[in-house]
Amino acid sequence: MKPEGVILDWDFRKLTPEKIFKDAEKLIDDTKAQYDFVGSLDIESVSYNSVIKPLYAAEIDFGTRSSFLGFVQHCSDSKELRNASYEADKKLENFAVDMSLRKDIFDRLVALVNKVDITALKPEAKRFLERLVKEGRRNGLHLEESQRERIKEMQKRMSDLSLTFGKNLNEDTTKLHFSAEELDGLPDDFLEALDKCEQYSYPYNGKIDFWDTRYYATIVEETRYSVNKEKLRPYFPMEKVTQGLLKIYEEILGLNFTEEKEADKWHDDATVYRANDSETGELLGYFVLDLFPRDGKYGHAAVFPLVSGCLDPHGNRIVPFCAMLTNFTKPTSDRPSLLDHDEVETYFHEFGHAMHHICSKAEFKKFSGTRVERDFVEAPSQMLENWCWQEEPLKRMSGHYKTGEPLPSDLMATLRASRLANAAGFNLRQIILATFDQKVHTETVTDTEKLFSDLYKTILDVETIPGTNFAGTFNHLASGYPAQYYGYLWSEVFSADMFESKFAKEGVMNPKVGMEYRRKILEPGGSVDADVMIRNFLGRDPTMDAFLRKKGITV
């Protein structure tokens, strides 16, 4: 059964490779017809209604239908469906490149800007029109035809390579086999869920090697902060964490979540929820939690915005729908899924993206939800990670899987005190990744293995493993963060300031502050500039002080 108000056609029981290909072809034909109509308009008589409305209708329709067709490759347990989705996605992405580089459309947009009184448009409509022209210029539509064709060729090649890169990572099922004796000492849940393992046996040479870093990071946590992650894990069973997390978000953001038990879904591991405003009862949207790993599934943690919350061409609000895919620790034969604290933090972070999507009140799809500046997009979710380090939220999300006892005060105290453990190493690694990302996108780099190795040695004074190439698994390079990975650290500047200045002062469970956060940060999406949203929420310009204090640096 399809949830109420969802415009997405997503009946997985009827899905076949043939249907995926047929739907993709139909979508291409429908969208091209809309673009052809706009491209054929008399350029002297263009109007807002004749140009913008059909383009906007096409954007909504193409975005929604293509999102679903491409999403199947990340969630289905059928290799045939995943392959069909991948091929359809490649075709749709190439078509999207063609449409984004249509000179006839760009010329009519420019003519419209020159003709209409832009100041008379509603702010978001003005922003939409200006953004379309700006994107056209960035795509080189003001250049000569030969240059435009070269740009089109390059964009299509980048699109194909990006999709292939992601598919290869998702489909990788490489396994290494070890005897029980070789793995003696590792926790049972780790052994039972182990898909990949690396083991090296080099004589100690007086220096920290690449494969030692996580070992010594754990030693720091255990010796300097008295934190043993395996002792914490039993207090974070998946069911308890999920219940606590949902209640916390409900209370902070003024929401009600209800499981949609009869809703269609792509796998038994997936659970569908609806979100309503707790005061008005307004249906805000739907989200799916698909939390455990399986063969062929998207291999990291991410939120996929399948239907964007925005106004349709007739002014009616479209109900948003998103899916959160993660790969948390699976249940074992004798105990439930038990999360380590890092996984709890990841859960909170990704769910923050889902709420950004669900709570959006933008009018245009282009500005809905997480469609904000890339170096701000992580800030709303990073800000919400702070709840994983606060006493009351930790009590709500914890309960020993055997006794139900919440996290004891002594373990909670050591956990909270350990937040700075290995902070320098973590942040330096983020700087390495951001620098690597910038260099491969701004310089002629022919040897990515050497570049990454040199950066690691220069910044962390650690040598990488010869014959390995981290770039081969750095999915951010090809999945929305090209030349923008620095945004993770820059977003944290804003998230730290928002938390310290508002929630830390007025209460982490304060619904008044939470509603202000929802209204001023989540609801606008990208309909206004991020720096304007931040100033509206803080009442001032942001600073780095809170970020530095969070890292243990006195300011």
SULMO-V548548 format. One record per backbone hydrogen bond with DSSP energy under -0.5 kcal/mol. NH is the residue of the N-H (numbers start at 1). CO is the residue of the C=O. If there is no record, write none. Layout:
BEGIN
NH;CO  NH;CO
END
This chain:
BEGIN
6;3  10;8  12;10  14;11  15;12  20;16  21;17  22;18  23;19  24;20  25;21  26;22  27;23  28;24  29;25  30;26  31;27  32;28  33;29  34;30  35;31  36;32  37;33  38;34  39;35  40;36  41;38  45;42  46;43  51;47  52;48  53;48  55;51  56;52  57;53  58;54  59;55  60;56  61;57  62;58  63;59  64;60  65;61  66;62  67;63  68;64  69;65  70;66  71;67  72;68  73;70  74;71  75;71  75;72  76;72  79;77  82;78  83;79  84;80  85;81  86;82  87;83  88;84  89;85  90;86  91;87  92;88  93;89  94;90  95;91  96;92  97;93  98;94  99;95  100;96  101;97  101;98  102;99  103;101  106;102  107;103  108;104  109;105  110;106  111;107  112;108  113;109  114;110  115;111  116;112  118;116  120;117  121;118  126;122  127;123  128;124  129;125  130;126  131;127  132;128  133;129  134;130  135;131  136;132  137;133  138;134  139;135  140;137  141;136  143;140  148;144  149;145  150;146  151;147  152;148  153;149  154;150  155;151  156;152  157;153  158;154  159;155  160;156  161;157  162;158  163;159  164;160  165;161  166;162  167;163  168;164  169;165  170;166  171;167  172;168  172;169  183;179  184;181  186;183  191;187  192;188  193;189  194;190  194;191  209;207  210;463  212;209  213;209  213;210  216;212  217;213  218;214  219;215  220;216  221;217  222;218  223;219  224;220  225;220  225;221  227;221  228;226  229;227  231;228  232;228  233;229  234;230  235;232  236;233  237;399  238;337  241;237  242;238  243;239  244;240  245;241  246;242  247;243  248;244  249;245  250;246  251;247  252;248  253;249  254;250  255;250  256;276  258;274  260;272  261;259  263;260  264;1  270;267  271;289  273;287  274;258  275;285  276;256  277;282  278;254  281;277  284;275  284;282  285;275  286;320  287;273  288;322  289;271  290;288  290;324  291;269  293;328  296;170  297;294  298;74  302;325  304;323  305;303  306;304  306;321  307;321  310;308  311;363  312;316  315;312  318;310  319;5  320;284  321;307  322;286  323;304  324;288  325;302  325;323  326;290  328;291  332;335  339;236  343;340  344;340  345;341  346;342  347;343  348;344  349;345  350;346  351;347  352;348  353;349  354;350  355;351  356;352  357;353  358;354  359;355  360;357  361;523  367;364  368;365  371;368  372;370  376;373  377;373  379;376  380;376  382;378  383;379  384;380  385;381  385;382  386;382  386;383  387;384  388;385  389;386  390;387  394;390  395;391  396;392  397;393  398;394  399;235  400;405  401;234  404;400  412;408  413;409  414;410  415;411  416;412  417;413  418;414  418;415  419;416  420;417  421;418  423;420  426;422  427;423  428;424  429;425  430;426  431;427  432;428  433;429  434;430  435;431  436;432  437;433  438;434  439;435  440;436  441;437  442;438  442;439  443;439  445;443  446;444  451;447  452;448  453;449  454;450  455;451  456;452  457;453  458;454  459;455  460;456  461;456  461;457  462;456  466;464  468;465  472;469  473;470  474;471  475;473  477;474  478;475  479;476  481;476  484;481  485;481  487;484  488;485  489;486  490;486  491;487  492;488  493;489  493;490  494;490  495;491  496;492  497;493  498;494  499;495  500;496  501;497  502;498  503;498  504;499  506;502  507;503  510;507  511;509  514;510  515;511  516;512  517;513  518;514  519;515  520;516  521;517  522;517  523;518  525;522  526;367  527;524  532;529  533;529  534;530  535;531  536;532  537;533  538;534  539;535  548;544  549;545  550;546  551;547  552;549  553;548  554;552
END
